[in-house]
């Protein structure tokens, strides 16, 4: 459905408290629209942020939330067709859009769209590109899946020509089962990785790959596709691109590469090569090989946009990162608490390696909650057993809401813990947040790092851990 934004005054968002929908509400409010919204669970900090922007919130999904009738309704992908508020919407014949459609029509149209996609690294890379463009005077608009610590928010309406957006392959809405990123009018696209994920909507890697093929197919010939060459399936996909393609990776087989990587307490230092020519040395204020690759993709993009190498390197120094991506929660008596979004086995492994390299001399306690739709299932039972190598102690929490898994086998956390133990790393499965916190406090010795990994709230364990350590 095409909407004329100039004829819209009041917009209502169903499922407003999700990260993406909350950010969209903020963008629309900044444009001057009257915004209301509803959600099943309205609680801080999202509720406070929305209310501070003058947005009226309705607790629960109810037909009366659409009275008085808004000019437009935006439907989040967290709600289904049989939601009572959605049922009233469909009866009312009010115009409605998905979140990606709204982003496209209200904000991306007329801009040059930079889409950052892939299984891993989307949020950090899109936040980094937004930061670099901002530092270099381009005043970009952006929409990112995590809070940028430089901007203290995950969206911005800029006056410049670029719109940077995190391109999610998850489905769009109950009425559009295609991936979100197909709506984002990509001109420049980065694909950071291609591995199986989102087991609740994709059957297998082949099925997932089809979505990325569709993304590549809608790239314009005057655009640019940057793809990491570490993923064979991705390399197969990019062969059909109409847009020019540049690869990046770890050696000279890629057009852009990082070489002679070294780790410091401040992050990572690496040489940047283009084909067989060394271009510069970058100091990256982020830990880990995966973040060096994220920075490389951002650097390569900005070089293609015409920015000078030295200026990119300078702007990179001021990047503070993203909330919940190796985020330092606090330090108590020589014990560092870090919160991270890692949940896929590859992300868990890379995060552990990065933190281990940054905090040398400290023991590493890895706490993991299987919470994502993929990690709750037994699909990666063997891979998770290998993912925790490098940790000195592993604690596995219960699967979050296992009753939601109705189409597969649930991850066996007890067996996982035993397999990790057999591989030589001490491991325990512990039920309950308080029990996990108590075990850590009673057994950890300084210097140490507590690395907390989950793609959700994990029962507020980062703050609980910090308080318990102080006490």
Residue, then its C-alpha position, 0 to 999 in steps of 0.5 A: x500500500x502506497x501512502x502519501x505522508x503529507x496527508x497523514x497526521x495521526x499514526x498508531x503503532x501496534x506492538x510499539x515497544x519492540x526495539x525497531x517499532x520504538x525507534x520508528x515511533x521516535x522517527x515519526x514523532x520527530x517528523x511532527x506526527x501525532x503518535x499513539x501505540x499499544x503493546x502487551x508489555x509496556x515497561x521501562x526503559x522503552x515506555x519512559x523513552x516513548x512517553x518523554x517524546x509525547x507518545x500515548x501508550x495503551x496497555x494491551x491489544x484492544x479494539x478500542x485502541x483504534x478509537x478515535x480512528x488514526x490516519x494510518x496504522x503500522x503493524x509490528x511483526x510481533x503480532x498475528x492476524x488473530x490479535x484482537x486489535x488487528x482484527x478490528x483494524x482489518x474490519x475498519x478498512x483503515x490503511x496500514x503498513x508494516x514497519x519496513x514499508x513505513x521506513x521505506x515510504x516515510x524516510x528512505x525514499x529520496x535518500x541513498x540507502x546503505x543496507x547492512x545485512x548478514x547473520x552476524x555484525x549488522x548492528x555494530x557495522x551499521x552503527x559504525x558507518x553511521x558514526x563515521x559518516x556523521x564525524x566526516x560531515x555527512x549528517x546521515x539518517x540511520x536506523x540501527x538494531x541497537x543503541x549507539x553509544x555515540x548517539x545514545x539512541x538507535x535512530x536519527x533524521x539527518x539532513x544529509x543524503x545517506x540513510x544507513x539501515x540494519x537489514x534484517x532477514x527476519x520476516x516483515x509482518x503477518x501479511x508479508x512473510x518476506x524479509x524486512x531488507x527487501x523494503x529498504x531500497x538498497x543502493x550500497x549493501x554490505x553482507x557480513x556473513x551467511x550462516x543458518x539462523x531464525x529456525x522458526x521461519x527458515x527451514x534450512x540454510x538453502x531457504x535462508x540463502x534464497x532471501x539474500x539472493x532476492x536482496x542481491x537481485x534488487x541491487x541497482x547496477x549503479x550501486x555496490x555490494x560488499x561481501x565477506x568472502x569467508x562464507x562459501x554460500x555467500x560467494x555463490x550468491x554474489x555471482x549473479x549481482x547486477x551491481x559491482x561486487x567487492x569482497x573483503x576478508x582475511x587475506x589477499x584472496x579478497x579485494x579488501x583484507x585485514x592482515x597482521x592483526x594484533x590485540x591490545x587492551x584498547x581493542x585491535x590494530x590491523x593493516x588494511x590491504x586493497x588487493x596487493x597494496x597495503x593502504x593503511x594501519x587502523x587502530x580499532x577501538x573494538x575487540x576481536x577479529x569479527x569486529x576488525x572485519x566489521x570495521x574493514x567493511x565500513x572502511x571499504x564502503x567509505x573509501x568507495x564513497x570518496x572519503x580519505x583513508x586518514x580521515x576515516x581512521x581518525x573518525x574511527x578512534x571516537x567510536x564508542x560501540x553499541x549497547x549490549x555488544x561487549x558492553x562494560x557494565x562495571x568493575x568490582x574488586x578486580x572483576x569485570x562484568x560485560x554484557x553481550x548479545x551473542x547467541x549464535x554459536x559463531x558469535x559466542x565463539x568469536x566474542x569469547x575469543x575477543x574478550x579473552x584476548x582483551x583481558x589477558x591474565x583474567x579468568x573468563x566466566x562465560x554465562x549463556x542463556x539459550x533465548x533466540x528462536x534458533x538457540x532454543x532448538x537442538x539444531x546447534x547442539x554440537x556446535x555450542x559444545x565447541x563454541x565455548x572454547x577459551x572460557x575458563x568456566x561456563x554456566x548454562x542457564x535454562x532455555x527461555x520459554x521452552x514451551x514456545x518451541x513446538x516444531x523441533x527438539x529443544x536444546x538439551x542444556x544438561x547434555x551441552x554442559x556435560x559436552x563442554x566439560x568433556x572438552x576440558x572446560x569446567x561447565x555447569x547447567x544452573x536453573x534460576x538467575x539468583x542461583x547463577x549469581x550466587x554461584x559466581x559470587x561464591x566461587x569467582x576469584x579476581x582478576x576475572x571477567x564475567x561475560x554474559x551472553x543472551x539476545x534478551x534481558x536474561x532476567x536482569x542478570x548483568x545488574x544483579x551480578x554487579x550488585x551482588x559482587x559489590x555486596 
